[in-house]
């Protein structure tokens, strides 16, 4: 496997995930425990996350293109229906 793909995915997703709540949790853990260990744990967990995403994407590439397109369309339609339906007003 070419290592450029996981490295690219890692860097793009890392930048996108930076302002998320996991950063706040990492900062809090870093103030309580040794920051080097916290960073190592966060980086390792993120690397596993990226590896799973690349693997899942590669497996989707093995499926017939039409099946993936239909599955994505169905998922988007279900999401749109859920958004249009909305939540009931709370009292």
PDB file of N, CA, C and O in Angstrom:
ATOM      1  N   UNK A   1       0.844  -1.180   0.000  1.00  0.00           N
ATOM      2  CA  UNK A   1       0.000   0.000   0.000  1.00  0.00           C
ATOM      3  C   UNK A   1       0.885   1.238   0.000  1.00  0.00           C
ATOM      4  O   UNK A   1       1.920   1.282   0.665  1.00  0.00           O
ATOM      5  N   UNK A   2       0.462   2.231  -0.752  1.00  0.00           N
ATOM      6  CA  UNK A   2       1.190   3.479  -0.830  1.00  0.00           C
ATOM      7  C   UNK A   2       0.945   4.278   0.455  1.00  0.00           C
ATOM      8  O   UNK A   2      -0.204   4.471   0.852  1.00  0.00           O
ATOM      9  N   UNK A   3       2.005   4.738   1.099  1.00  0.00           N
ATOM     10  CA  UNK A   3       1.856   5.455   2.368  1.00  0.00           C
ATOM     11  C   UNK A   3       1.461   6.908   2.183  1.00  0.00           C
ATOM     12  O   UNK A   3       1.162   7.589   3.164  1.00  0.00           O
ATOM     13  N   UNK A   4       1.453   7.397   0.959  1.00  0.00           N
ATOM     14  CA  UNK A   4       1.058   8.783   0.715  1.00  0.00           C
ATOM     15  C   UNK A   4      -0.422   8.982   1.022  1.00  0.00           C
ATOM     16  O   UNK A   4      -0.814  10.028   1.539  1.00  0.00           O
ATOM     17  N   UNK A   5      -1.242   7.989   0.708  1.00  0.00           N
ATOM     18  CA  UNK A   5      -2.685   8.110   0.929  1.00  0.00           C
ATOM     19  C   UNK A   5      -3.021   8.220   2.415  1.00  0.00           C
ATOM     20  O   UNK A   5      -3.728   9.154   2.795  1.00  0.00           O
ATOM     21  N   UNK A   6      -2.546   7.306   3.282  1.00  0.00           N
ATOM     22  CA  UNK A   6      -2.852   7.479   4.711  1.00  0.00           C
ATOM     23  C   UNK A   6      -2.259   8.756   5.290  1.00  0.00           C
ATOM     24  O   UNK A   6      -2.871   9.376   6.160  1.00  0.00           O
ATOM     25  N   UNK A   7      -1.079   9.162   4.827  1.00  0.00           N
ATOM     26  CA  UNK A   7      -0.474  10.396   5.333  1.00  0.00           C
ATOM     27  C   UNK A   7      -1.312  11.609   4.940  1.00  0.00           C
ATOM     28  O   UNK A   7      -1.487  12.529   5.740  1.00  0.00           O
ATOM     29  N   UNK A   8      -1.826  11.615   3.724  1.00  0.00           N
ATOM     30  CA  UNK A   8      -2.668  12.723   3.281  1.00  0.00           C
ATOM     31  C   UNK A   8      -3.976  12.753   4.057  1.00  0.00           C
ATOM     32  O   UNK A   8      -4.415  13.812   4.506  1.00  0.00           O
ATOM     33  N   UNK A   9      -4.595  11.589   4.211  1.00  0.00           N
ATOM     34  CA  UNK A   9      -5.844  11.518   4.971  1.00  0.00           C
ATOM     35  C   UNK A   9      -5.609  11.950   6.415  1.00  0.00           C
ATOM     36  O   UNK A   9      -6.413  12.687   6.985  1.00  0.00           O
ATOM     37  N   UNK A  10      -4.513  11.492   7.001  1.00  0.00           N
ATOM     38  CA  UNK A  10      -4.193  11.861   8.385  1.00  0.00           C
ATOM     39  C   UNK A  10      -4.083  13.372   8.520  1.00  0.00           C
ATOM     40  O   UNK A  10      -4.670  13.954   9.432  1.00  0.00           O
ATOM     41  N   UNK A  11      -3.340  14.014   7.624  1.00  0.00           N
ATOM     42  CA  UNK A  11      -3.112  15.452   7.761  1.00  0.00           C
ATOM     43  C   UNK A  11      -4.388  16.255   7.522  1.00  0.00           C
ATOM     44  O   UNK A  11      -4.636  17.236   8.222  1.00  0.00           O
ATOM     45  N   UNK A  12      -5.196  15.857   6.548  1.00  0.00           N
ATOM     46  CA  UNK A  12      -6.422  16.594   6.263  1.00  0.00           C
ATOM     47  C   UNK A  12      -7.433  16.429   7.396  1.00  0.00           C
ATOM     48  O   UNK A  12      -8.028  17.409   7.844  1.00  0.00           O
ATOM     49  N   UNK A  13      -7.625  15.209   7.855  1.00  0.00           N
ATOM     50  CA  UNK A  13      -8.588  14.968   8.925  1.00  0.00           C
ATOM     51  C   UNK A  13      -8.087  15.571  10.237  1.00  0.00           C
ATOM     52  O   UNK A  13      -8.887  16.057  11.036  1.00  0.00           O
ATOM     53  N   UNK A  14      -6.782  15.545  10.467  1.00  0.00           N
ATOM     54  CA  UNK A  14      -6.214  16.140  11.679  1.00  0.00           C
ATOM     55  C   UNK A  14      -6.553  17.623  11.748  1.00  0.00           C
ATOM     56  O   UNK A  14      -6.953  18.119  12.801  1.00  0.00           O
ATOM     57  N   UNK A  15      -6.396  18.333  10.638  1.00  0.00           N
ATOM     58  CA  UNK A  15      -6.714  19.760  10.618  1.00  0.00           C
ATOM     59  C   UNK A  15      -8.210  20.001  10.785  1.00  0.00           C
ATOM     60  O   UNK A  15      -8.614  20.966  11.434  1.00  0.00           O
ATOM     61  N   UNK A  16      -9.027  19.136  10.208  1.00  0.00           N
ATOM     62  CA  UNK A  16     -10.479  19.299  10.319  1.00  0.00           C
ATOM     63  C   UNK A  16     -10.973  18.996  11.730  1.00  0.00           C
ATOM     64  O   UNK A  16     -11.941  19.603  12.188  1.00  0.00           O
ATOM     65  N   UNK A  17     -10.330  18.079  12.413  1.00  0.00           N
ATOM     66  CA  UNK A  17     -10.782  17.654  13.738  1.00  0.00           C
ATOM     67  C   UNK A  17     -10.198  18.504  14.867  1.00  0.00           C
ATOM     68  O   UNK A  17     -10.585  18.343  16.024  1.00  0.00           O
ATOM     69  N   UNK A  18      -9.284  19.393  14.544  1.00  0.00           N
ATOM     70  CA  UNK A  18      -8.605  20.171  15.573  1.00  0.00           C
ATOM     71  C   UNK A  18      -9.554  20.944  16.488  1.00  0.00           C
ATOM     72  O   UNK A  18      -9.392  20.895  17.707  1.00  0.00           O
ATOM     73  N   UNK A  19     -10.534  21.653  15.938  1.00  0.00           N
ATOM     74  CA  UNK A  19     -11.399  22.431  16.844  1.00  0.00           C
ATOM     75  C   UNK A  19     -12.494  21.622  17.526  1.00  0.00           C
ATOM     76  O   UNK A  19     -13.438  22.209  18.055  1.00  0.00           O
ATOM     77  N   UNK A  20     -12.404  20.326  17.533  1.00  0.00           N
ATOM     78  CA  UNK A  20     -13.443  19.487  18.104  1.00  0.00           C
ATOM     79  C   UNK A  20     -13.248  19.335  19.618  1.00  0.00           C
ATOM     80  O   UNK A  20     -12.230  19.749  20.173  1.00  0.00           O
ATOM     81  N   UNK A  21     -14.234  18.739  20.261  1.00  0.00           N
ATOM     82  CA  UNK A  21     -14.193  18.585  21.720  1.00  0.00           C
ATOM     83  C   UNK A  21     -13.070  17.668  22.189  1.00  0.00           C
ATOM     84  O   UNK A  21     -12.677  17.724  23.354  1.00  0.00           O
ATOM     85  N   UNK A  22     -12.549  16.827  21.301  1.00  0.00           N
ATOM     86  CA  UNK A  22     -11.443  15.958  21.709  1.00  0.00           C
ATOM     87  C   UNK A  22     -10.188  16.775  22.027  1.00  0.00           C
ATOM     88  O   UNK A  22      -9.357  16.358  22.833  1.00  0.00           O
ATOM     89  N   UNK A  23     -10.058  17.928  21.395  1.00  0.00           N
ATOM     90  CA  UNK A  23      -8.922  18.802  21.709  1.00  0.00           C
ATOM     91  C   UNK A  23      -9.052  19.323  23.130  1.00  0.00           C
ATOM     92  O   UNK A  23      -8.073  19.372  23.875  1.00  0.00           O
ATOM     93  N   UNK A  24     -10.265  19.712  23.503  1.00  0.00           N
ATOM     94  CA  UNK A  24     -10.491  20.173  24.871  1.00  0.00           C
ATOM     95  C   UNK A  24     -10.201  19.065  25.880  1.00  0.00           C
ATOM     96  O   UNK A  24      -9.586  19.311  26.917  1.00  0.00           O
ATOM     97  N   UNK A  25     -10.639  17.855  25.577  1.00  0.00           N
ATOM     98  CA  UNK A  25     -10.370  16.721  26.459  1.00  0.00           C
ATOM     99  C   UNK A  25      -8.870  16.461  26.552  1.00  0.00           C
ATOM    100  O   UNK A  25      -8.362  16.146  27.628  1.00  0.00           O
ATOM    101  N   UNK A  26      -8.162  16.590  25.437  1.00  0.00           N
ATOM    102  CA  UNK A  26      -6.710  16.388  25.439  1.00  0.00           C
ATOM    103  C   UNK A  26      -6.009  17.450  26.282  1.00  0.00           C
ATOM    104  O   UNK A  26      -5.063  17.150  27.010  1.00  0.00           O
ATOM    105  N   UNK A  27      -6.480  18.691  26.179  1.00  0.00           N
ATOM    106  CA  UNK A  27      -5.888  19.757  26.995  1.00  0.00           C
ATOM    107  C   UNK A  27      -6.099  19.508  28.488  1.00  0.00           C
ATOM    108  O   UNK A  27      -5.193  19.713  29.296  1.00  0.00           O
ATOM    109  N   UNK A  28      -7.294  19.067  28.841  1.00  0.00           N
ATOM    110  CA  UNK A  28      -7.584  18.782  30.250  1.00  0.00           C
ATOM    111  C   UNK A  28      -6.735  17.612  30.740  1.00  0.00           C
ATOM    112  O   UNK A  28      -6.166  17.664  31.830  1.00  0.00           O
ATOM    113  N   UNK A  29      -6.653  16.547  29.921  1.00  0.00           N
ATOM    114  CA  UNK A  29      -5.824  15.404  30.307  1.00  0.00           C
ATOM    115  C   UNK A  29      -4.353  15.799  30.383  1.00  0.00           C
ATOM    116  O   UNK A  29      -3.616  15.322  31.246  1.00  0.00           O
ATOM    117  N   UNK A  30      -3.931  16.682  29.463  1.00  0.00           N
ATOM    118  CA  UNK A  30      -2.544  17.135  29.475  1.00  0.00           C
ATOM    119  C   UNK A  30      -2.194  17.960  30.696  1.00  0.00           C
ATOM    120  O   UNK A  30      -1.032  18.006  31.099  1.00  0.00           O
ATOM    121  N   UNK A  31      -3.188  18.616  31.294  1.00  0.00           N
ATOM    122  CA  UNK A  31      -2.920  19.375  32.516  1.00  0.00           C
ATOM    123  C   UNK A  31      -2.876  18.466  33.737  1.00  0.00           C
ATOM    124  O   UNK A  31      -2.333  18.841  34.777  1.00  0.00           O
ATOM    125  N   UNK A  32      -3.442  17.287  33.613  1.00  0.00           N
ATOM    126  CA  UNK A  32      -3.477  16.366  34.752  1.00  0.00           C
ATOM    127  C   UNK A  32      -2.364  15.323  34.688  1.00  0.00           C
ATOM    128  O   UNK A  32      -1.784  14.957  35.711  1.00  0.00           O
ATOM    129  N   UNK A  33      -2.071  14.847  33.473  1.00  0.00           N
ATOM    130  CA  UNK A  33      -1.044  13.823  33.278  1.00  0.00           C
ATOM    131  C   UNK A  33       0.087  14.402  32.445  1.00  0.00           C
ATOM    132  O   UNK A  33       0.018  15.551  32.007  1.00  0.00           O
ATOM    133  N   UNK A  34       1.117  13.614  32.228  1.00  0.00           N
ATOM    134  CA  UNK A  34       2.250  14.083  31.445  1.00  0.00           C
ATOM    135  C   UNK A  34       1.807  14.346  30.004  1.00  0.00           C
ATOM    136  O   UNK A  34       1.284  13.446  29.347  1.00  0.00           O
ATOM    137  N   UNK A  35       2.011  15.554  29.514  1.00  0.00           N
ATOM    138  CA  UNK A  35       1.529  15.910  28.173  1.00  0.00           C
ATOM    139  C   UNK A  35       2.087  15.022  27.060  1.00  0.00           C
ATOM    140  O   UNK A  35       1.403  14.773  26.067  1.00  0.00           O
ATOM    141  N   UNK A  36       3.320  14.544  27.215  1.00  0.00           N
ATOM    142  CA  UNK A  36       3.902  13.692  26.182  1.00  0.00           C
ATOM    143  C   UNK A  36       3.106  12.403  26.043  1.00  0.00           C
ATOM    144  O   UNK A  36       2.858  11.942  24.929  1.00  0.00           O
ATOM    145  N   UNK A  37       2.704  11.820  27.164  1.00  0.00           N
ATOM    146  CA  UNK A  37       1.920  10.584  27.119  1.00  0.00           C
ATOM    147  C   UNK A  37       0.522  10.831  26.552  1.00  0.00           C
ATOM    148  O   UNK A  37      -0.001  10.013  25.796  1.00  0.00           O
ATOM    149  N   UNK A  38      -0.076  11.961  26.920  1.00  0.00           N
ATOM    150  CA  UNK A  38      -1.393  12.295  26.394  1.00  0.00           C
ATOM    151  C   UNK A  38      -1.314  12.485  24.882  1.00  0.00           C
ATOM    152  O   UNK A  38      -2.156  11.969  24.147  1.00  0.00           O
ATOM    153  N   UNK A  39      -0.310  13.222  24.415  1.00  0.00           N
ATOM    154  CA  UNK A  39      -0.157  13.439  22.977  1.00  0.00           C
ATOM    155  C   UNK A  39       0.091  12.116  22.251  1.00  0.00           C
ATOM    156  O   UNK A  39      -0.459  11.885  21.174  1.00  0.00           O
ATOM    157  N   UNK A  40       0.917  11.250  22.839  1.00  0.00           N
ATOM    158  CA  UNK A  40       1.195   9.956  22.217  1.00  0.00           C
ATOM    159  C   UNK A  40      -0.092   9.125  22.107  1.00  0.00           C
ATOM    160  O   UNK A  40      -0.330   8.474  21.090  1.00  0.00           O
ATOM    161  N   UNK A  41      -0.906   9.152  23.144  1.00  0.00           N
ATOM    162  CA  UNK A  41      -2.169   8.415  23.115  1.00  0.00           C
ATOM    163  C   UNK A  41      -3.140   8.976  22.098  1.00  0.00           C
ATOM    164  O   UNK A  41      -3.801   8.223  21.382  1.00  0.00           O
ATOM    165  N   UNK A  42      -3.230  10.295  22.030  1.00  0.00           N
ATOM    166  CA  UNK A  42      -4.125  10.935  21.066  1.00  0.00           C
ATOM    167  C   UNK A  42      -3.654  10.645  19.646  1.00  0.00           C
ATOM    168  O   UNK A  42      -4.464  10.319  18.778  1.00  0.00           O
ATOM    169  N   UNK A  43      -2.358  10.762  19.405  1.00  0.00           N
ATOM    170  CA  UNK A  43      -1.814  10.507  18.068  1.00  0.00           C
ATOM    171  C   UNK A  43      -2.018   9.048  17.663  1.00  0.00           C
ATOM    172  O   UNK A  43      -2.346   8.764  16.511  1.00  0.00           O
ATOM    173  N   UNK A  44      -1.827   8.125  18.601  1.00  0.00           N
ATOM    174  CA  UNK A  44      -2.025   6.703  18.296  1.00  0.00           C
ATOM    175  C   UNK A  44      -3.488   6.412  17.986  1.00  0.00           C
ATOM    176  O   UNK A  44      -3.790   5.687  17.038  1.00  0.00           O
ATOM    177  N   UNK A  45      -4.387   6.970  18.772  1.00  0.00           N
ATOM    178  CA  UNK A  45      -5.814   6.760  18.524  1.00  0.00           C
ATOM    179  C   UNK A  45      -6.224   7.353  17.178  1.00  0.00           C
ATOM    180  O   UNK A  45      -7.016   6.759  16.447  1.00  0.00           O
ATOM    181  N   UNK A  46      -5.685   8.514  16.860  1.00  0.00           N
ATOM    182  CA  UNK A  46      -6.011   9.143  15.588  1.00  0.00           C
ATOM    183  C   UNK A  46      -5.454   8.345  14.416  1.00  0.00           C
ATOM    184  O   UNK A  46      -6.099   8.243  13.372  1.00  0.00           O
ATOM    185  N   UNK A  47      -4.268   7.781  14.581  1.00  0.00           N
ATOM    186  CA  UNK A  47      -3.680   6.954  13.523  1.00  0.00           C
ATOM    187  C   UNK A  47      -4.534   5.711  13.277  1.00  0.00           C
ATOM    188  O   UNK A  47      -4.718   5.306  12.130  1.00  0.00           O
ATOM    189  N   UNK A  48      -5.051   5.109  14.334  1.00  0.00           N
ATOM    190  CA  UNK A  48      -5.944   3.959  14.181  1.00  0.00           C
ATOM    191  C   UNK A  48      -7.225   4.387  13.466  1.00  0.00           C
ATOM    192  O   UNK A  48      -7.731   3.669  12.603  1.00  0.00           O
ATOM    193  N   UNK A  49      -7.740   5.545  13.826  1.00  0.00           N
ATOM    194  CA  UNK A  49      -8.943   6.088  13.188  1.00  0.00           C
ATOM    195  C   UNK A  49      -8.726   6.270  11.690  1.00  0.00           C
ATOM    196  O   UNK A  49      -9.586   5.902  10.889  1.00  0.00           O
ATOM    197  N   UNK A  50      -7.592   6.832  11.310  1.00  0.00           N
ATOM    198  CA  UNK A  50      -7.281   7.045   9.895  1.00  0.00           C
ATOM    199  C   UNK A  50      -7.097   5.709   9.177  1.00  0.00           C
ATOM    200  O   UNK A  50      -7.561   5.543   8.049  1.00  0.00           O
ATOM    201  N   UNK A  51      -6.422   4.758   9.824  1.00  0.00           N
ATOM    202  CA  UNK A  51      -6.213   3.446   9.206  1.00  0.00           C
ATOM    203  C   UNK A  51      -7.550   2.749   8.948  1.00  0.00           C
ATOM    204  O   UNK A  51      -7.730   2.117   7.907  1.00  0.00           O
ATOM    205  N   UNK A  52      -8.485   2.862   9.893  1.00  0.00           N
ATOM    206  CA  UNK A  52      -9.815   2.266   9.696  1.00  0.00           C
ATOM    207  C   UNK A  52     -10.560   2.967   8.561  1.00  0.00           C
ATOM    208  O   UNK A  52     -11.255   2.318   7.778  1.00  0.00           O
ATOM    209  N   UNK A  53     -10.417   4.287   8.473  1.00  0.00           N
ATOM    210  CA  UNK A  53     -11.096   5.023   7.403  1.00  0.00           C
ATOM    211  C   UNK A  53     -10.539   4.645   6.036  1.00  0.00           C
ATOM    212  O   UNK A  53     -11.298   4.465   5.084  1.00  0.00           O
ATOM    213  N   UNK A  54      -9.222   4.523   5.935  1.00  0.00           N
ATOM    214  CA  UNK A  54      -8.610   4.139   4.658  1.00  0.00           C
ATOM    215  C   UNK A  54      -9.010   2.717   4.287  1.00  0.00           C
ATOM    216  O   UNK A  54      -9.288   2.431   3.123  1.00  0.00           O
ATOM    217  N   UNK A  55      -9.040   1.825   5.274  1.00  0.00           N
ATOM    218  CA  UNK A  55      -9.440   0.441   5.014  1.00  0.00           C
ATOM    219  C   UNK A  55     -10.896   0.368   4.560  1.00  0.00           C
ATOM    220  O   UNK A  55     -11.219  -0.341   3.607  1.00  0.00           O
ATOM    221  N   UNK A  56     -11.774   1.103   5.246  1.00  0.00           N
ATOM    222  CA  UNK A  56     -13.185   1.098   4.860  1.00  0.00           C
ATOM    223  C   UNK A  56     -13.364   1.667   3.461  1.00  0.00           C
ATOM    224  O   UNK A  56     -14.151   1.145   2.672  1.00  0.00           O
ATOM    225  N   UNK A  57     -12.634   2.740   3.149  1.00  0.00           N
ATOM    226  CA  UNK A  57     -12.714   3.316   1.810  1.00  0.00           C
ATOM    227  C   UNK A  57     -12.205   2.358   0.750  1.00  0.00           C
ATOM    228  O   UNK A  57     -12.766   2.279  -0.343  1.00  0.00           O
ATOM    229  N   UNK A  58     -11.148   1.635   1.069  1.00  0.00           N
ATOM    230  CA  UNK A  58     -10.618   0.649   0.125  1.00  0.00           C
ATOM    231  C   UNK A  58     -11.611  -0.491  -0.095  1.00  0.00           C
ATOM    232  O   UNK A  58     -11.772  -0.973  -1.216  1.00  0.00           O
ATOM    233  N   UNK A  59     -12.272  -0.917   0.972  1.00  0.00           N
ATOM    234  CA  UNK A  59     -13.271  -1.982   0.837  1.00  0.00           C
ATOM    235  C   UNK A  59     -14.472  -1.513   0.026  1.00  0.00           C
ATOM    236  O   UNK A  59     -15.041  -2.283  -0.747  1.00  0.00           O
ATOM    237  N   UNK A  60     -14.858  -0.249   0.200  1.00  0.00           N
ATOM    238  CA  UNK A  60     -15.956   0.285  -0.606  1.00  0.00           C
ATOM    239  C   UNK A  60     -15.580   0.319  -2.084  1.00  0.00           C
ATOM    240  O   UNK A  60     -16.440   0.179  -2.954  1.00  0.00           O
ATOM    241  N   UNK A  61     -14.294   0.505  -2.362  1.00  0.00           N
ATOM    242  CA  UNK A  61     -13.831   0.507  -3.740  1.00  0.00           C
ATOM    243  C   UNK A  61     -13.953  -0.851  -4.405  1.00  0.00           C
ATOM    244  O   UNK A  61     -13.952  -0.936  -5.633  1.00  0.00           O
ATOM    245  N   UNK A  62     -14.057  -1.906  -3.627  1.00  0.00           N
ATOM    246  CA  UNK A  62     -14.212  -3.255  -4.180  1.00  0.00           C
ATOM    247  C   UNK A  62     -15.652  -3.567  -4.566  1.00  0.00           C
ATOM    248  O   UNK A  62     -15.903  -4.480  -5.351  1.00  0.00           O
ATOM    249  N   UNK A  63     -16.596  -2.809  -4.014  1.00  0.00           N
ATOM    250  CA  UNK A  63     -18.005  -3.032  -4.330  1.00  0.00           C
ATOM    251  C   UNK A  63     -18.326  -2.477  -5.714  1.00  0.00           C
ATOM    252  O   UNK A  63     -17.614  -1.608  -6.219  1.00  0.00           O
ATOM    253  N   UNK A  64     -19.387  -2.972  -6.321  1.00  0.00           N
ATOM    254  CA  UNK A  64     -19.803  -2.417  -7.613  1.00  0.00           C
ATOM    255  C   UNK A  64     -20.175  -0.937  -7.468  1.00  0.00           C
ATOM    256  O   UNK A  64     -20.831  -0.544  -6.503  1.00  0.00           O
ATOM    257  N   UNK A  65     -19.756  -0.141  -8.420  1.00  0.00           N
ATOM    258  CA  UNK A  65     -19.961   1.307  -8.352  1.00  0.00           C
ATOM    259  C   UNK A  65     -21.442   1.663  -8.195  1.00  0.00           C
ATOM    260  O   UNK A  65     -21.794   2.529  -7.395  1.00  0.00           O
ATOM    261  N   UNK A  66     -22.286   1.006  -8.944  1.00  0.00           N
ATOM    262  CA  UNK A  66     -23.720   1.313  -8.915  1.00  0.00           C
ATOM    263  C   UNK A  66     -24.315   1.044  -7.530  1.00  0.00           C
ATOM    264  O   UNK A  66     -25.150   1.811  -7.052  1.00  0.00           O
ATOM    265  N   UNK A  67     -23.885  -0.042  -6.888  1.00  0.00           N
ATOM    266  CA  UNK A  67     -24.398  -0.365  -5.551  1.00  0.00           C
ATOM    267  C   UNK A  67     -23.999   0.708  -4.545  1.00  0.00           C
ATOM    268  O   UNK A  67     -24.799   1.079  -3.686  1.00  0.00           O
ATOM    269  N   UNK A  68     -22.777   1.206  -4.641  1.00  0.00           N
ATOM    270  CA  UNK A  68     -22.321   2.255  -3.732  1.00  0.00           C
ATOM    271  C   UNK A  68     -23.110   3.543  -3.981  1.00  0.00           C
ATOM    272  O   UNK A  68     -23.498   4.229  -3.035  1.00  0.00           O
ATOM    273  N   UNK A  69     -23.346   3.870  -5.254  1.00  0.00           N
ATOM    274  CA  UNK A  69     -24.108   5.072  -5.577  1.00  0.00           C
ATOM    275  C   UNK A  69     -25.537   4.986  -5.043  1.00  0.00           C
ATOM    276  O   UNK A  69     -26.056   5.957  -4.494  1.00  0.00           O
ATOM    277  N   UNK A  70     -26.171   3.827  -5.204  1.00  0.00           N
ATOM    278  CA  UNK A  70     -27.539   3.648  -4.712  1.00  0.00           C
ATOM    279  C   UNK A  70     -27.569   3.701  -3.188  1.00  0.00           C
ATOM    280  O   UNK A  70     -28.462   4.316  -2.604  1.00  0.00           O
ATOM    281  N   UNK A  71     -26.603   3.065  -2.547  1.00  0.00           N
ATOM    282  CA  UNK A  71     -26.533   3.097  -1.088  1.00  0.00           C
ATOM    283  C   UNK A  71     -26.333   4.504  -0.560  1.00  0.00           C
ATOM    284  O   UNK A  71     -26.967   4.893   0.421  1.00  0.00           O
ATOM    285  N   UNK A  72     -25.462   5.273  -1.193  1.00  0.00           N
ATOM    286  CA  UNK A  72     -25.233   6.660  -0.774  1.00  0.00           C
ATOM    287  C   UNK A  72     -26.488   7.497  -0.990  1.00  0.00           C
ATOM    288  O   UNK A  72     -26.835   8.324  -0.147  1.00  0.00           O
ATOM    289  N   UNK A  73     -27.167   7.289  -2.105  1.00  0.00           N
ATOM    290  CA  UNK A  73     -28.392   8.039  -2.378  1.00  0.00           C
ATOM    291  C   UNK A  73     -29.462   7.737  -1.341  1.00  0.00           C
ATOM    292  O   UNK A  73     -30.157   8.642  -0.880  1.00  0.00           O
ATOM    293  N   UNK A  74     -29.596   6.471  -0.975  1.00  0.00           N
ATOM    294  CA  UNK A  74     -30.588   6.089   0.037  1.00  0.00           C
ATOM    295  C   UNK A  74     -30.249   6.724   1.382  1.00  0.00           C
ATOM    296  O   UNK A  74     -31.130   7.243   2.067  1.00  0.00           O
ATOM    297  N   UNK A  75     -28.982   6.682   1.756  1.00  0.00           N
ATOM    298  CA  UNK A  75     -28.581   7.279   3.032  1.00  0.00           C
ATOM    299  C   UNK A  75     -28.827   8.792   3.059  1.00  0.00           C
ATOM    300  O   UNK A  75     -29.287   9.330   4.066  1.00  0.00           O
ATOM    301  N   UNK A  76     -28.518   9.477   1.951  1.00  0.00           N
ATOM    302  CA  UNK A  76     -28.780  10.909   1.882  1.00  0.00           C
ATOM    303  C   UNK A  76     -30.280  11.190   1.945  1.00  0.00           C
ATOM    304  O   UNK A  76     -30.698  12.147   2.596  1.00  0.00           O
ATOM    305  N   UNK A  77     -31.094  10.371   1.280  1.00  0.00           N
ATOM    306  CA  UNK A  77     -32.542  10.561   1.305  1.00  0.00           C
ATOM    307  C   UNK A  77     -33.100  10.363   2.718  1.00  0.00           C
ATOM    308  O   UNK A  77     -33.961  11.122   3.163  1.00  0.00           O
ATOM    309  N   UNK A  78     -32.612   9.355   3.405  1.00  0.00           N
ATOM    310  CA  UNK A  78     -33.051   9.122   4.787  1.00  0.00           C
ATOM    311  C   UNK A  78     -32.644  10.294   5.682  1.00  0.00           C
ATOM    312  O   UNK A  78     -33.429  10.736   6.521  1.00  0.00           O
ATOM    313  N   UNK A  79     -31.416  10.800   5.505  1.00  0.00           N
ATOM    314  CA  UNK A  79     -30.972  11.956   6.279  1.00  0.00           C
ATOM    315  C   UNK A  79     -31.801  13.195   5.979  1.00  0.00           C
ATOM    316  O   UNK A  79     -32.151  13.944   6.891  1.00  0.00           O
ATOM    317  N   UNK A  80     -32.118  13.417   4.704  1.00  0.00           N
ATOM    318  CA  UNK A  80     -32.945  14.567   4.332  1.00  0.00           C
ATOM    319  C   UNK A  80     -34.341  14.450   4.925  1.00  0.00           C
ATOM    320  O   UNK A  80     -34.894  15.431   5.421  1.00  0.00           O
ATOM    321  N   UNK A  81     -34.908  13.255   4.874  1.00  0.00           N
ATOM    322  CA  UNK A  81     -36.239  13.051   5.452  1.00  0.00           C
ATOM    323  C   UNK A  81     -36.226  13.303   6.956  1.00  0.00           C
ATOM    324  O   UNK A  81     -37.159  13.892   7.501  1.00  0.00           O
ATOM    325  N   UNK A  82     -35.176  12.859   7.614  1.00  0.00           N
ATOM    326  CA  UNK A  82     -35.084  13.079   9.064  1.00  0.00           C
ATOM    327  C   UNK A  82     -34.958  14.562   9.375  1.00  0.00           C
ATOM    328  O   UNK A  82     -35.534  15.035  10.355  1.00  0.00           O
ATOM    329  N   UNK A  83     -34.218  15.301   8.561  1.00  0.00           N
ATOM    330  CA  UNK A  83     -34.081  16.744   8.778  1.00  0.00           C
ATOM    331  C   UNK A  83     -35.381  17.478   8.493  1.00  0.00           C
ATOM    332  O   UNK A  83     -35.757  18.390   9.230  1.00  0.00           O
ATOM    333  N   UNK A  84     -36.067  17.087   7.431  1.00  0.00           N
ATOM    334  CA  UNK A  84     -37.327  17.745   7.080  1.00  0.00           C
ATOM    335  C   UNK A  84     -38.411  17.461   8.107  1.00  0.00           C
ATOM    336  O   UNK A  84     -39.252  18.314   8.389  1.00  0.00           O
ATOM    337  N   UNK A  85     -38.386  16.259   8.662  1.00  0.00           N
ATOM    338  CA  UNK A  85     -39.372  15.899   9.673  1.00  0.00           C
ATOM    339  C   UNK A  85     -39.195  16.728  10.925  1.00  0.00           C
ATOM    340  O   UNK A  85     -40.165  17.123  11.571  1.00  0.00           O
ATOM    341  N   UNK A  86     -37.940  16.986  11.261  1.00  0.00           N
ATOM    342  CA  UNK A  86     -37.625  17.851  12.393  1.00  0.00           C
ATOM    343  C   UNK A  86     -37.957  17.232  13.728  1.00  0.00           C
ATOM    344  O   UNK A  86     -38.490  16.126  13.821  1.00  0.00           O
ATOM    345  N   UNK A  87     -37.626  17.975  14.745  1.00  0.00           N
ATOM    346  CA  UNK A  87     -37.928  17.553  16.121  1.00  0.00           C
ATOM    347  C   UNK A  87     -39.207  18.251  16.588  1.00  0.00           C
ATOM    348  O   UNK A  87     -39.473  19.390  16.204  1.00  0.00           O
ATOM    349  N   UNK A  88     -39.981  17.574  17.402  1.00  0.00           N
ATOM    350  CA  UNK A  88     -41.174  18.247  17.948  1.00  0.00           C
ATOM    351  C   UNK A  88     -40.743  19.352  18.916  1.00  0.00           C
ATOM    352  O   UNK A  88     -39.709  19.254  19.576  1.00  0.00           O
ATOM    353  N   UNK A  89     -41.548  20.386  18.980  1.00  0.00           N
ATOM    354  CA  UNK A  89     -41.246  21.499  19.875  1.00  0.00           C
ATOM    355  C   UNK A  89     -41.322  21.035  21.322  1.00  0.00           C
ATOM    356  O   UNK A  89     -42.270  20.360  21.723  1.00  0.00           O
ATOM    357  N   UNK A  90     -40.313  21.406  22.096  1.00  0.00           N
ATOM    358  CA  UNK A  90     -40.321  21.014  23.510  1.00  0.00           C
ATOM    359  C   UNK A  90     -40.937  22.142  24.341  1.00  0.00           C
ATOM    360  O   UNK A  90     -40.799  23.324  24.026  1.00  0.00           O
ATOM    361  N   UNK A  91     -41.606  21.742  25.388  1.00  0.00           N
ATOM    362  CA  UNK A  91     -42.280  22.724  26.238  1.00  0.00           C
ATOM    363  C   UNK A  91     -41.364  23.302  27.252  1.00  0.00           C
ATOM    364  O   UNK A  91     -41.777  24.146  28.047  1.00  0.00           O
TER     365      UNK A  91
END
